[in-house]
Amino acid sequence: MSFEQPQVPVTDDAIQTTELLKRRWLSEKAFEIELSRPAPFEFSAGQTIRFIHDGFERYYSLISGPDDPTLSLCVRFVEKGTFSVVLATAEPGTQFQFTGPHGYFTFKPSRRQAIFVATGTGIAPFVSIAGSGVGGFMLLHGVSYMEDLYYQDQFRSIFDKYVPCISNTPAKDLQPHGFFHGRVTDYIARNLSAAQYDFYLCGRQEMIRDVMHLVDERFPGSFIYTEVFF
Ligand SMILES: Cc1cc2nc3c(=O)[nH]c(=O)nc-3n(C[C@H](O)[C@H](O)[C@H](O)COP(=O)(O)OP(=O)(O)OC[C@H]3O[C@@H](n4cnc5c(N)ncnc54)[C@H](O)[C@@H]3O)c2cc1C
């Protein structure tokens, strides 16, 4: 297994100003926000921005494509959270400061098949990557409930194999939709044939740790790229 840690931040520390344009709730737990795009601000699909607000910093992956006129994010509403609550409640027109783009969680073409694995809002960088023309790969999205499967219509049309993996819903309710019952690690263990892959993992650190162990045991010679949200 080759492990590459992409979270070396800071490619450009200039502070930019942006304005909240719109908010759209995707479920009770997550929302999308659209921000004005300062000029010049260039980024690659999969990169993040870092907000600077009241003396603290928070990173968010861009879901918009590099050529889109605005910047968009997919944010989990953390009930007792500091900044996600600010983003969830700010009025359109509110200005924010950020730096970026940051990070290296970008698609690296190779001869190995790419397996994209996300939990929850860890789906965010794959929205941008999918929108930038990368297709034909497998995407596993691990969530607790069906309503957390944001962007599924978009992914179905782009990815060769889009597999929602749902852990907290009875299997009988998932069957009519063809969804996998279980965690992303269960799907990988049961369904991926022995080969070398490029794994792109984004979301909770527990998922990333568990997939890394599995790759180590079952898919030697694979590459792993990670983006840890929480
Ligand atoms: C490189 C990078 C990219 C990221 N991209 C995204 C993104 O695209 N979308 C996104 O929603 N988040 C993303 N995050 C996480 C984000 O930066 C914040 O950490 C998150 O929004 C919580 O911030 P907060 O200020 O609201 O909560 P905090 O005030 O930092 O935390 C409050 C409490 O909630 C807990 N908590 C923090 N985060 C979570 C969580 N995700 N789930 C459950 N409990 C939590 C903390 O342990 C703490 O107890 C990213 C993080 C990194 C490092």
The ligand as an SDF file (V2000), in Angstrom:
LIG
                    3D

 53 58  0  0  0  0  0  0  0  0999 V2000
   -9.5380   19.5810    4.9420 C   0  0  0  0  0  0  0  0  0  0  0  0
  -10.9320   19.6670    5.5500 C   0  0  0  0  0  0  0  0  0  0  0  0
  -12.0510   19.8080    4.7240 C   0  0  0  0  0  0  0  0  0  0  0  0
  -13.3360   19.8730    5.2790 C   0  0  0  0  0  0  0  0  0  0  0  0
  -14.4160   19.9900    4.4500 N   0  0  0  0  0  0  0  0  0  0  0  0
  -15.6690   19.9920    4.9780 C   0  0  0  0  0  0  0  0  0  0  0  0
  -16.8200   20.0570    4.1260 C   0  0  0  0  0  0  0  0  0  0  0  0
  -16.7300   20.1490    2.8950 O   0  0  0  0  0  0  0  0  0  0  0  0
  -18.0450   20.0140    4.7100 N   0  0  0  0  0  0  0  0  0  0  0  0
  -18.1990   19.9250    6.0940 C   0  0  0  0  0  0  0  0  0  0  0  0
  -19.3500   19.9050    6.5660 O   0  0  0  0  0  0  0  0  0  0  0  0
  -17.1230   19.8790    6.9120 N   0  0  0  0  0  0  0  0  0  0  0  0
  -15.8770   19.9270    6.3910 C   0  0  0  0  0  0  0  0  0  0  0  0
  -14.8000   19.9040    7.2240 N   0  0  0  0  0  0  0  0  0  0  0  0
  -15.0290   20.0270    8.6940 C   0  0  0  0  0  0  0  0  0  0  0  0
  -15.1410   21.5400    9.0390 C   0  0  0  0  0  0  0  0  0  0  0  0
  -13.8840   22.1740    8.8260 O   0  0  0  0  0  0  0  0  0  0  0  0
  -15.5110   21.7870   10.5150 C   0  0  0  0  0  0  0  0  0  0  0  0
  -14.6430   21.0880   11.3410 O   0  0  0  0  0  0  0  0  0  0  0  0
  -16.9510   21.3830   10.8150 C   0  0  0  0  0  0  0  0  0  0  0  0
  -17.8590   22.1640   10.0220 O   0  0  0  0  0  0  0  0  0  0  0  0
  -17.2750   21.6400   12.3100 C   0  0  0  0  0  0  0  0  0  0  0  0
  -16.9440   22.9630   12.6140 O   0  0  0  0  0  0  0  0  0  0  0  0
  -17.7400   23.7530   13.7240 P   0  0  0  0  0  0  0  0  0  0  0  0
  -16.9960   25.0200   13.9870 O   0  0  0  0  0  0  0  0  0  0  0  0
  -19.1860   23.8890   13.3720 O   0  0  0  0  0  0  0  0  0  0  0  0
  -17.6890   22.7660   14.9790 O   0  0  0  0  0  0  0  0  0  0  0  0
  -16.6570   22.8240   16.1980 P   0  0  0  0  0  0  0  0  0  0  0  0
  -16.9660   24.0160   17.0420 O   0  0  0  0  0  0  0  0  0  0  0  0
  -15.2740   22.6970   15.6470 O   0  0  0  0  0  0  0  0  0  0  0  0
  -17.0130   21.4950   16.9820 O   0  0  0  0  0  0  0  0  0  0  0  0
  -18.1070   21.4480   17.9350 C   0  0  0  0  0  0  0  0  0  0  0  0
  -18.3190   20.0380   18.4180 C   0  0  0  0  0  0  0  0  0  0  0  0
  -18.8110   19.2120   17.3430 O   0  0  0  0  0  0  0  0  0  0  0  0
  -17.9320   18.1180   17.0890 C   0  0  0  0  0  0  0  0  0  0  0  0
  -17.8100   18.0240   15.6080 N   0  0  0  0  0  0  0  0  0  0  0  0
  -17.0040   18.7310   14.8080 C   0  0  0  0  0  0  0  0  0  0  0  0
  -17.1780   18.3840   13.5200 N   0  0  0  0  0  0  0  0  0  0  0  0
  -18.1190   17.4270   13.5050 C   0  0  0  0  0  0  0  0  0  0  0  0
  -18.7290   16.6510   12.4780 C   0  0  0  0  0  0  0  0  0  0  0  0
  -18.4010   16.8090   11.1800 N   0  0  0  0  0  0  0  0  0  0  0  0
  -19.6410   15.7510   12.8550 N   0  0  0  0  0  0  0  0  0  0  0  0
  -20.0050   15.5790   14.1430 C   0  0  0  0  0  0  0  0  0  0  0  0
  -19.4640   16.2780   15.1620 N   0  0  0  0  0  0  0  0  0  0  0  0
  -18.5340   17.1920   14.8590 C   0  0  0  0  0  0  0  0  0  0  0  0
  -16.5900   18.5330   17.7430 C   0  0  0  0  0  0  0  0  0  0  0  0
  -15.8730   17.3980   18.1860 O   0  0  0  0  0  0  0  0  0  0  0  0
  -17.0360   19.3690   18.9100 C   0  0  0  0  0  0  0  0  0  0  0  0
  -17.3800   18.5520   19.9960 O   0  0  0  0  0  0  0  0  0  0  0  0
  -13.5010   19.8290    6.6930 C   0  0  0  0  0  0  0  0  0  0  0  0
  -12.3760   19.6990    7.5190 C   0  0  0  0  0  0  0  0  0  0  0  0
  -11.1150   19.6260    6.9600 C   0  0  0  0  0  0  0  0  0  0  0  0
   -9.9130   19.4960    7.8830 C   0  0  0  0  0  0  0  0  0  0  0  0
  1  2  1  0
  2  3  1  0
  2 52  2  0
  3  4  2  0
  4  5  1  0
  4 50  1  0
  5  6  2  0
  6  7  1  0
  6 13  1  0
  7  8  2  0
  7  9  1  0
  9 10  1  0
 10 11  2  0
 10 12  1  0
 12 13  2  0
 13 14  1  0
 14 15  1  0
 14 50  1  0
 15 16  1  0
 16 17  1  0
 16 18  1  0
 18 19  1  0
 18 20  1  0
 20 21  1  0
 20 22  1  0
 22 23  1  0
 23 24  1  0
 24 25  2  0
 24 26  1  0
 24 27  1  0
 27 28  1  0
 28 29  2  0
 28 30  1  0
 28 31  1  0
 31 32  1  0
 32 33  1  0
 33 34  1  0
 33 48  1  0
 34 35  1  0
 35 36  1  0
 35 46  1  0
 36 37  1  0
 36 45  1  0
 37 38  2  0
 38 39  1  0
 39 40  1  0
 39 45  2  0
 40 41  1  0
 40 42  2  0
 42 43  1  0
 43 44  2  0
 44 45  1  0
 46 47  1  0
 46 48  1  0
 48 49  1  0
 50 51  2  0
 51 52  1  0
 52 53  1  0
M  END
$$$$
